[in-house]
Amino acid sequence: MRISVDKSDPGYRPDARLFTAYLNGEKLEHCLTADDEAGEAVINYKDESGNFAHDGVTLLRRTLFGQIEIRKRD
């Protein structure tokens, strides 16, 4: 399953925020897209100062790879 909060992503779902993604058993924070079949997740990440990384205009994204699990929240 692929699920995303990004309207331009093929996995976009309006209810995507009702799901939590895990990478290798650890909860992902600030996850935008998760795909358990491809084993990848796209996140916004924070810099060493604890602020969201950006290029001055756009938040930067990082793609992580591993075992992805997507769970619907209770």
N, C-alpha and C positions, 0 to 999 in steps of 0.2 A: 504494500500500500504506500502511496505517496500522498503526503498532506502538506499544505502550504498556506501561509497567510498572505502570500504575494499573489495579487490578482493576475499578474502576467505569467504565473507558473501553471503548467498543466495540472498540477495537483491541488490547485486552489480550492478551498472549501470555506464557505462563510462561517462555519462552526469550528474551524481549525483550532481556535483558542481553547476549545474544550478538551484538547488532547495534550498529552505530555510525551516528549521524546526522550529516549535514553540511548546513550552511546556506551557500549561495553558495560552496561549495567548502571551507569551513572547518569543522573538527570541532567539534561541539557538546559541551560539558561539562555534566554533570548534566541530561541530557535525559530527560524523563519520557515524552513522547509526540512522535512525528514522523509526519507525513502528507505523502507526496510528491505526491499528487494535489491536495490542498488548499493545498500550499505553506506549511505552518505547522508549528511545533514549540513544545512547552511545556517550559520549563526551570525548575529552581530556580536562583536567581541569588545572587551575593554582593554585599554592600554595599561601600562605599568602604573599609571596614576589613578586607575580605577574609573576613568572616564571612557565612554564609548569611543572607539577609534574611528576617526573620520579623516577625510581629505580636505576639509574646510567647507565642503558642501554636502557630501553624502556620507552616511555611516558606512564603514567598511565591513565587508562580509568575509567569513572564512568558511571553507568547506572542510568538514571533518569526515573521516572514513573509519569504518569498523562495523561492529554488530549493532544495528539500530532496532530498537523496539518502540512501538507507538502504542500508547495506552490511552483509552478514553477516561477522563476524570469522572469520579463519582458525583 
